[in-house]
Amino acid sequence: MKIEDIMDEWSKDTVMDNTSLDKESLKIPNLHSKWLIVLSKERQKLKSIYIKRQSLNKVLGEYYRGELNNPEDLEELKREPYPKTVINSLLQQHIDADDEMIKTNLKMAYQQETVDVLDEIMKAINGRQWNIRNAIEWRKFENAVG
């Protein structure tokens, strides 16, 4: 799910009917369930990208060290044999600068941001009961004073 879609959906879910705070309070478990499912799916995507990144890091390390020379592996990677052998102290720099690794890191960063946004949504849902209780207490106070 895209962050923009999540934000749009969340902005709809944040609307509360101030005249029916009791009903709004009863909606909290449903909201929690809905967003927990979304969060779980997005965390799974993040873990998947992380695992792919680890695998890519290993393969690129072998590639830049000159260990991947057989045609099947190179065809799978869609690369030509690397003409040099990179020394270990510079290996991670080559891996990090690789276009495929950069794309993977960008995907991972975006997915991490998505999970972070969903974590914030879950915090807001967990605090919703407090906000409703506060609103009720304020109304009691206003009625007692007036």
C-alpha positions as CSV (number, residue, x, y, z in Angstrom):
1,M,0.0,0.0,0.0
2,K,1.3,3.5,-0.9
3,I,1.8,6.0,1.9
4,E,-0.5,8.4,0.1
5,D,-3.3,5.8,0.1
6,I,-2.7,5.1,3.8
7,M,-2.8,8.8,4.6
8,D,-6.1,9.2,2.6
9,E,-7.7,6.3,4.3
10,W,-6.5,7.4,7.8
11,S,-7.8,10.9,7.3
12,K,-11.3,9.3,6.7
13,D,-10.9,7.2,9.8
14,T,-9.9,10.2,12.0
15,V,-13.3,11.9,11.6
16,M,-15.2,11.6,14.8
17,D,-18.8,12.5,15.5
18,N,-18.6,14.7,18.5
19,T,-22.2,14.2,19.3
20,S,-21.9,10.4,19.7
21,L,-18.7,9.9,21.6
22,D,-20.1,6.6,22.9
23,K,-20.4,5.2,19.4
24,E,-17.0,6.6,18.5
25,S,-15.6,4.8,21.5
26,L,-17.1,1.5,20.3
27,K,-15.4,2.0,16.9
28,I,-11.9,1.8,18.4
29,P,-11.6,-2.0,18.4
30,N,-12.6,-2.1,14.7
31,L,-10.1,0.6,13.8
32,H,-7.4,-1.1,15.7
33,S,-8.1,-4.4,13.9
34,K,-8.2,-2.8,10.5
35,W,-5.0,-0.9,10.9
36,L,-3.2,-3.8,12.7
37,I,-3.8,-5.9,9.6
38,V,-2.4,-3.2,7.3
39,L,0.6,-2.8,9.6
40,S,1.3,-6.5,9.7
41,K,1.2,-6.8,5.9
42,E,3.5,-3.8,5.5
43,R,6.0,-5.2,8.1
44,Q,6.0,-8.5,6.1
45,K,6.9,-6.5,3.0
46,L,9.7,-4.7,4.9
47,K,11.1,-8.0,6.1
48,S,11.0,-9.5,2.6
49,I,12.9,-6.5,1.2
50,Y,15.4,-6.8,4.0
51,I,16.0,-10.4,3.2
52,K,16.3,-9.7,-0.5
53,R,18.8,-7.0,0.4
54,Q,20.9,-9.4,2.4
55,S,20.9,-11.8,-0.4
56,L,21.8,-9.1,-3.0
57,N,24.7,-8.0,-0.7
58,K,26.1,-11.5,-0.7
59,V,25.8,-11.9,-4.4
60,L,27.2,-8.5,-5.2
61,G,30.1,-9.2,-2.9
62,E,30.9,-12.4,-4.8
63,Y,30.5,-10.6,-8.1
64,Y,32.9,-7.7,-7.2
65,R,35.4,-10.1,-5.7
66,G,35.4,-11.9,-9.1
67,E,34.0,-15.1,-7.7
68,L,30.9,-15.2,-10.0
69,N,32.3,-16.1,-13.3
70,N,30.1,-19.0,-14.5
71,P,27.8,-18.0,-17.3
72,E,24.6,-19.2,-15.6
73,D,25.1,-16.9,-12.6
74,L,26.0,-14.0,-14.7
75,E,23.0,-14.5,-17.0
76,E,20.8,-14.6,-13.9
77,L,22.3,-11.4,-12.7
78,K,22.1,-9.9,-16.2
79,R,25.8,-8.8,-16.0
80,E,29.0,-9.3,-17.7
81,P,32.0,-10.7,-15.8
82,Y,33.5,-8.0,-13.6
83,P,36.9,-7.2,-15.1
84,K,38.6,-6.4,-11.8
85,T,38.9,-7.9,-8.4
86,V,37.9,-5.5,-5.6
87,I,39.9,-5.6,-2.4
88,N,38.0,-6.3,0.8
89,S,38.4,-2.8,2.2
90,L,36.6,-1.3,-0.8
91,L,34.1,-4.1,-1.3
92,Q,31.2,-2.5,0.6
93,Q,31.7,0.8,-1.2
94,H,31.3,-1.0,-4.6
95,I,28.2,-2.9,-3.3
96,D,26.6,0.3,-1.9
97,A,27.2,2.2,-5.1
98,D,25.7,-0.6,-7.3
99,D,22.5,0.5,-9.1
100,E,20.6,-2.6,-8.0
101,M,21.6,-2.1,-4.4
102,I,20.6,1.6,-4.5
103,K,17.2,0.7,-5.8
104,T,16.8,-2.0,-3.1
105,N,17.8,0.5,-0.4
106,L,15.3,3.1,-1.7
107,K,12.6,0.4,-1.6
108,M,13.6,-0.5,1.9
109,A,13.6,3.1,3.0
110,Y,10.2,3.7,1.5
111,Q,8.8,0.6,3.1
112,Q,10.3,1.6,6.5
113,E,8.6,4.9,6.2
114,T,5.3,3.2,5.5
115,V,5.7,1.0,8.6
116,D,6.6,4.1,10.7
117,V,3.5,5.9,9.5
118,L,1.4,2.9,10.4
119,D,3.0,2.7,13.8
120,E,2.0,6.3,14.4
121,I,-1.5,5.5,13.3
122,M,-1.7,2.7,15.8
123,K,-0.5,5.0,18.6
124,A,-3.2,7.5,17.6
125,I,-5.8,4.7,17.7
126,N,-4.6,3.6,21.1
127,G,-4.8,7.2,22.4
128,R,-8.3,7.7,20.9
129,Q,-10.0,6.4,24.1
130,W,-8.1,8.9,26.1
131,N,-9.2,11.7,23.7
132,I,-12.8,10.6,23.9
133,R,-12.7,10.4,27.7
134,N,-11.1,13.9,27.8
135,A,-13.9,15.3,25.7
136,I,-16.6,13.8,27.9
137,E,-14.9,15.1,31.0
138,W,-14.7,18.6,29.4
139,R,-18.4,18.5,28.6
140,K,-19.2,17.5,32.2
141,F,-17.1,20.4,33.4
142,E,-18.8,22.9,31.0
143,N,-22.3,21.7,32.1
144,A,-21.4,22.0,35.8
145,V,-20.0,25.5,35.4
146,G,-22.8,26.7,33.1
